């Protein structure tokens, strides 16, 4: 008898109560025969046994799952239905301009709405873009430096840490940490 479960994410061993049924078989036939006997459970009792039946059903389900061919993951698409690789290829000149402006991969990925790793792979696979990115490393703008400047300006205007956090889309803890960094730098 299978229990009725609300979630489909319950492990099958729990759903079929395998542990409970094995404990029952151990109690009836002895743990040595069940764990160390080297034989099959089917040899100890009939297939219609109340404790053996769910275990056999569990085994059968596992066999069927292992025999199913694995589905390929769907290729990720952007909201407009274009793959990120095609989108980046179409926007290659924009990416190059952002690199020349000293933007980071993180920033550019955010601007384009693509994954940071996908953009990094795209840049690395185009030699001229990769060379350009490495050449601009010294003048690259980091978001944290930009945020730090914004925080300094808002502090000068007399804003509280919470107001700054709300305005910049940060948590109060992040603002607290940046303010602490500013104070340490002044010492």
SETOR-851795 format. One record per residue: x, y, z of N, C-alpha, C, CB in turn. Coordinates in steps of 0.05 Angstrom, whole numbers, padded with zeros to 5 digits, always signed. Glycine has a CB too. Layout:
N
XYZXYZXYZXYZ...
This chain:
187
+00017-00023+00000+00000+00000+00000+00018+00025+00000-00019+00000+00024+00014+00042-00021+00031+00066-00024+00018+00089-00008+00034+00073-00053+00035+00104+00006+00024+00127+00020+00018+00150+00000+00043+00137+00042-00002+00166+00006-00008+00189-00011+00009+00212-00003-00039+00196-00009+00025+00222-00022+00044+00243-00016+00037+00267-00033+00073+00234-00021+00040+00291-00022+00034+00316-00036+00055+00323-00056+00030+00338-00016+00080+00318-00050+00102+00327-00067+00113+00304-00084+00124+00339-00050+00121+00310-00108+00133+00290-00125+00163+00288-00121+00127+00296-00155+00174+00305-00104+00203+00306-00099+00211+00288-00076+00211+00334-00093+00193+00272-00066+00200+00254-00044+00217+00231-00055+00174+00242-00030+00240+00224-00041+00256+00203-00051+00240+00177-00052+00281+00199-00033+00246+00161-00073+00231+00136-00077+00234+00116-00054+00241+00123-00103+00258+00116-00041+00261+00098-00018+00242+00105+00004+00290+00099-00008+00235+00130+00007+00216+00138+00027+00187+00133+00017+00219+00168+00035+00183+00139-00008+00156+00135-00019+00148+00106-00017+00155+00144-00048+00166+00087-00023+00160+00059-00022+00166+00047+00005+00176+00044-00043+00175+00063+00024+00181+00055+00052+00199+00030+00052+00155+00049+00067+00220+00031+00036+00239+00009+00033+00252+00002+00059+00260+00015+00011+00261+00022+00074+00275+00017+00099+00257+00003+00119+00284+00043+00111+00232+00011+00120+00213-00001+00139+00208-00030+00132+00186+00014+00138+00205-00036+00106+00200-00063+00097+00224-00081+00101+00191-00064+00067+00248-00070+00096+00273-00085+00101+00276-00092+00131+00298-00070+00092+00269-00072+00148+00270-00077+00177+00251-00100+00185+00262-00051+00193+00227-00100+00173+00208-00121+00179+00218-00148+00170+00181-00115+00164+00231-00149+00147+00242-00175+00137+00265-00184+00155+00252-00172+00108+00282-00164+00164+00304-00171+00182+00293-00182+00209+00321-00146+00188+00271-00171+00218+00260-00180+00244+00249-00209+00240+00237-00161+00252+00238-00215+00217+00227-00241+00213+00248-00263+00206+00206-00240+00190+00268-00255+00190+00287-00275+00180+00315-00272+00192+00288-00274+00151+00320-00251+00206+00347-00246+00217+00363-00228+00199+00361-00272+00222+00378-00210+00212+00393-00190+00197+00415-00203+00181+00406-00170+00216+00427-00225+00191+00449-00238+00176+00439-00249+00149+00460-00261+00193+00416-00260+00148+00406-00270+00123+00399-00248+00103+00381-00287+00128+00390-00226+00114+00382-00204+00096+00406-00188+00086+00363-00185+00111+00424-00181+00104+00447-00163+00097+00471-00179+00086+00455-00148+00121+00478-00201+00099+00503-00214+00092+00499-00241+00078+00519-00218+00117+00474-00248+00074+00469-00275+00064+00478-00279+00035+00439-00280+00065+00481-00258+00020+00490-00260-00007+00468-00271-00026+00514-00278-00008+00446-00280-00015+00425-00290-00032+00405-00267-00039+00410-00312-00018+00383-00275-00050+00363-00256-00058+00340-00257-00038+00353-00261-00087+00327-00234-00035+00304-00233-00016+00282-00251-00026+00294-00204-00014+00280-00254-00052+00259-00271-00064+00262-00300-00055+00260-00269-00094+00286-00308-00047+00291-00336-00039+00280-00341-00010+00321-00342-00040+00276-00320+00005+00268-00322+00033+00238-00325+00036+00278-00299+00049+00223-00312+00019+00194-00311+00022+00181-00309-00006+00185-00288+00040+00155-00311-00006+00140-00311-00032+00139-00282-00043+00112-00323-00029+00136-00279-00069+00135-00252-00081+00110-00237-00072+00135-00254-00111+00090-00251-00061+00065-00237-00051+00068-00228-00023+00042-00256-00054+00091-00232-00010+00095-00223+00018+00091-00193+00020+00124-00231+00027+00077-00184+00041+00070-00155+00044+00095-00137+00046+00053-00152+00069+00117-00148+00056+00142-00132+00058+00159-00134+00034+00157-00140+00083+00158-00156+00020+00175-00160-00004+00163-00146-00028+00178-00190-00009+00137-00145-00031+00124-00134-00054+00132-00105-00060+00093-00136-00051+00131-00087-00040+00139-00059-00046+00169-00057-00053+00134-00042-00021+00185-00074-00042+00214-00074-00049+00217-00082-00078+00230-00092-00030+00203-00102-00087+00204-00111-00115+00194-00089-00134+00189-00137-00119+00172-00076-00125+00162-00054-00142+00182-00031-00144+00135-00043-00129+00196-00025-00122+00216-00005-00122+00239-00012-00141+00227-00001-00093+00248-00038-00139+00269-00047-00157+00261-00044-00187+00277-00076-00151+00237-00052-00193+00227-00051-00220+00226-00022-00230+00199-00064-00222+00217-00004-00214+00216+00024-00221+00244+00035-00227+00203+00041-00199+00263+00028-00210+00291+00036-00214+00302+00025-00241+00309+00027-00191+00296+00000-00246+00305-00012-00272+00294+00003-00296+00297-00042-00273+00268+00009-00294+00255+00023-00317+00267+00051-00320+00225+00026-00312+00273+00064-00299+00285+00091-00300+00313+00090-00312+00286+00104-00273+00328+00070-00305+00355+00067-00315+00356+00061-00345+00371+00046-00300+00335+00048-00354+00333+00040-00382+00323+00062-00400+00315+00015-00386+00310+00082-00389+00300+00105-00405+00323+00121-00416+00281+00123-00388+00321+00128-00441+00342+00145-00452+00340+00173-00439+00340+00148-00483+00363+00185-00434+00364+00211-00421+00356+00232-00442+00393+00217-00410+00340+00251-00433+00332+00273-00451+00354+00294-00451+00305+00285-00442+00359+00305-00474+00377+00327-00476+00365+00352-00464+00386+00333-00505+00382+00367-00451+00372+00392-00439+00364+00411-00462+00393+00405-00421+00343+00426-00458+00335+00445-00478+00356+00467-00480+00307+00457-00471+00361+00476-00504+00380+00497-00508+00368+00522-00496+00387+00501-00538+00383+00537-00481+00374+00561-00469+00368+00582-00490+00394+00572-00448+00345+00595-00487+00337+00616-00505+00332+00642-00489+00312+00608-00521+00337+00664-00502+00331+00689-00489+00301+00694-00493+00348+00712-00501+00291+00715-00481+00262+00721-00482+00252+00724-00511+00256+00747-00467+00269+00733-00529+00261+00736-00557+00264+00710-00573+00277+00758-00570+00272+00688-00561+00273+00663-00574+00300+00657-00588+00252+00661-00594+00319+00676-00586+00345+00673-00599+00364+00660-00578+00356+00700-00609+00382+00643-00588+00402+00632-00570+00421+00653-00561+00417+00608-00584+00433+00651-00537+00452+00672-00528+00476+00675-00547+00462+00664-00500+00485+00652-00559+00508+00654-00577+00502+00671-00602+00517+00625-00586+00478+00666-00613+00470+00682-00637+00466+00711-00629+00444+00671-00649+00454+00716-00606+00449+00743-00597+00476+00758-00593+00433+00743-00570+00496+00744-00581+00522+00756-00577+00536+00761-00603+00539+00739-00558+00533+00743-00622+00545+00746-00649+00533+00770-00662+00541+00720-00666+00507+00773-00660+00493+00796-00672+00501+00822-00659+00463+00793-00671+00509+00822-00634+00517+00845-00618+00547+00847-00614+00502+00845-00592+00562+00834-00631+00591+00833-00627+00604+00861-00626+00604+00816-00649+00595+00879-00644+00606+00906-00644+00600+00921-00618+00596+00921-00669+00576+00916-00608+00568+00929-00582+00586+00918-00560+00538+00924-00576+00591+00892-00559+00608+00880-00539+00636+00892-00541+00609+00849-00542+00646+00894-00565+00673+00905-00569+00674+00934-00559+00681+00904-00599+00653+00950-00565+00653+00978-00555+00653+00979-00525+00628+00993-00566+00637+00962-00512+00636+00961-00483+00663+00953-00471+00614+00942-00473+00677+00934-00484+00703+00925-00476+00723+00949-00478+00714+00901-00492+00722+00963-00501+00739+00986-00505+00733+01009-00484+00736+00997-00533+00708+01010-00475+00701+01030-00455+00711+01022-00427+00671+01034-00454+00722+00997-00425+00733+00988-00400+00713+00974-00382+00744+01011-00385+00692+00963-00393+00672+00949-00378+00681+00920-00372+00644+00949-00392+00671+00910-00350+00678+00882-00342+00658+00863-00356+00677+00879-00311+00666+00838-00356+00649+00816-00367+00622+00816-00352+00663+00789-00366+00624+00819-00325+00600+00819-00309+00581+00841-00317+00608+00823-00279+00592+00865-00321+00575+00888-00329+00563+00884-00357+00592+00914-00328+00580+00875-00376+00570+00871-00403+00548+00850-00404+00594+00863-00422+00553+00828-00389+00532+00807-00388+00506+00818-00378+00542+00783-00371+00507+00835-00358+00483+00847-00347+00470+00865-00367+00490+00863-00322+00486+00880-00382+00475+00898-00403+00461+00882-00425+00497+00915-00415+00472+00860-00433+00461+00843-00455+00439+00824-00445+00483+00828-00468+00439+00819-00419+00420+00800-00408+00427+00771-00414+00392+00806-00420+00453+00765-00414+00462+00738-00419+00479+00729-00395+00479+00736-00445+00484+00703-00393+00499+00693-00371+00528+00701-00373+00497+00662-00370+00540+00707-00350+00568+00716-00349+00587+00695-00361+00577+00722-00320+00582+00669-00355+00599+00648-00366+00596+00646-00396+00591+00622-00353+00572+00649-00406+00568+00648-00435+00583+00670-00450+00538+00649-00442+00582+00694-00438+00596+00717-00450+00627+00713-00448+00589+00743-00435+00636+00703-00425+00665+00697-00423+00674+00677-00444+00672+00687-00394+00658+00657-00448+00665+00636-00469+00665+00649-00496+00645+00613-00468+00646+00667-00502+00644+00680-00527+00668+00697-00532+00618+00698-00529+00676+00713-00512+00700+00730-00515+00725+00713-00518+00703+00748-00490+00728+00692-00503+00752+00675-00505+00754+00661-00531+00752+00655-00482+00731+00656-00544+00732+00641-00570+00737+00659-00594+00705+00626-00573+00738+00685-00590+00744+00704-00611+00770+00718-00604+00721+00726-00615+00791+00710-00619+00818+00719-00612+00821+00749-00610+00838+00708-00632+00810+00764-00630+00813+00793-00630+00799+00805-00606+00802+00805-00656+00776+00794-00599+00761+00805-00575+00776+00798-00549+00732+00794-00575+00787+00774-00548+00802+00765-00525+00826+00783-00521+00810+00735-00528+00840+00789-00542+00864+00806-00541+00856+00834-00532+00878+00807-00568+00834+00844-00542+00824+00870-00535+00816+00871-00505+00799+00878-00552+00804+00850-00496+00796+00849-00467+00820+00849-00449+00778+00824-00462+00840+00834-00457+00865+00833-00441+00879+00860-00441+00884+00811-00451+00879+00874-00465+00892+00900-00467+00879+00921-00451+00893+00908-00497+00854+00919-00446+00840+00940-00430+00838+00934-00401+00812+00944-00441+00852+00914-00392+00851+00905-00364+00858+00928-00344+00869+00881-00359+00878+00944-00351+00887+00965-00333+00867+00987-00329+00912+00977-00343+00850+00992-00349+00830+01014-00346+00802+01005-00342+00832+01032-00370+00799+00980-00334+00773+00968-00331+00758+00980-00307+00774+00938-00328+00733+00987-00311+00717+00998-00289+00703+00975-00274+00696+01018-00300+00706+00975-00249+00693+00954-00233+00668+00966-00221+00712+00943-00211+00647+00950-00220+00622+00960-00209+00625+00968-00180+00601+00938-00211+00642+00955-00165+00645+00962-00137+00656+00990-00133+00662+00941-00122+00675+00998-00151+00687+01024-00150+00665+01045-00156+00710+01027-00169+00649+01039-00176+00627+01057-00183+00607+01060-00160+00613+01047-00209+00600+01037-00148+00581+01037-00126+00592+01053-00102+00574+01009-00117+00618+01049-00097+00631+01063-00075+00629+01093-00078+00661+01054-00073+00633+01103-00103+00631+01131-00108+00602+01141-00104+00639+01137-00137+00583+01125-00112+00554+01132-00108+00548+01133-00079+00536+01112-00123+00558+01114-00064+00553+01113-00035+00565+01138-00021+00565+01087-00022+00590+01145-00029+00603+01169-00018+00586+01194-00023+00631+01173-00030+00575+01197-00048+00559+01220-00055+00534+01221-00038+00552+01220-00084+00521+01198-00035+00496+01197-00020+00500+01202+00010+00482+01170-00024+00523+01192+00020+00530+01197+00048+00534+01227+00053+00556+01182+00056+00547+01240+00033+00552+01269+00035+00526+01285+00035+00570+01278+00012+00506+01274+00023+00479+01287+00022+00464+01282+00047+00463+01278-00002+00475+01265+00066+00462+01261+00092+00442+01238+00091+00449+01285+00101+00443+01220+00072+00425+01198+00070+00433+01176+00090+00424+01186+00041+00413+01161+00100+00419+01139+00118+00428+01115+00102+00394+01132+00136+00439+01095+00116+00449+01071+00102+00425+01057+00089+00462+01052+00122+00402+01056+00102+00378+01043+00090+00369+01058+00065+00356+01041+00111+00369+01084+00066+00360+01100+00043+00379+01096+00019+00359+01130+00050+00405+01094+00025+00425+01089+00004+00420+01061-00008+00454+01091+00016+00416+01042+00010+00411+01014+00000+00387+01013-00018+00407+00996+00024+00365+01026-00010+00341+01027-00026+00345+01040-00053+00318+01041-00011+00360+01062-00053+00365+01077-00077+00383+01062-00097+00377+01104-00071+00403+01048-00087+00422+01034-00104+00415+01004-00109+00449+01035-00092+00394+00995-00096+00386+00967-00100+00405+00947-00086+00386+00960-00130+00415+00956-00063+00433+00939-00047+00419+00932-00020+00460+00953-00041+00431+00915-00005+00421+00910+00022+00434+00929+00041+00426+00880+00031+00422+00934+00064+00434+00952+00084+00462+00941+00092+00415+00954+00108+00464+00915+00095+00490+00903+00102+00512+00909+00082+00487+00873+00105+00505+00909+00056+00525+00915+00036+00534+00944+00038+00513+00910+00007+00514+00962+00043+00521+00990+00047+00539+00994+00072+00496+01008+00049+00531+00980+00094+00547+00982+00118+00576+00973+00113+00535+00964+00140+00579+00952+00098+00606+00942+00092+00622+00962+00075+00605+00915+00077+00609+00974+00055+00623+00994+00038+00630+01019+00054+00605+01002+00014+00612+01027+00072+00618+01050+00089+00642+01044+00107+00593+01058+00106+00643+01020+00118+00665+01012+00134+00691+01013+00118+00660+00983+00145+00691+01004+00093+00714+01005+00076+00723+01034+00072+00709+00992+00049+00704+01052+00069+00710+01081+00065+00724+01092+00090+00684+01097+00058+00713+01085+00114+00724+01094+00139+00752+01083+00143+00707+01085+00163+00757+01058+00136+00784+01046+00139+00804+01060+00120+00783+01016+00133+00795+01067+00096+00812+01080+00077+00820+01108+00086+00798+01082+00049+00803+01121+00101+00810+01148+00111+00831+01147+00133+00785+01161+00122+00833+01125+00148+00852+01123+00170+00880+01121+00162+00845+01100+00188
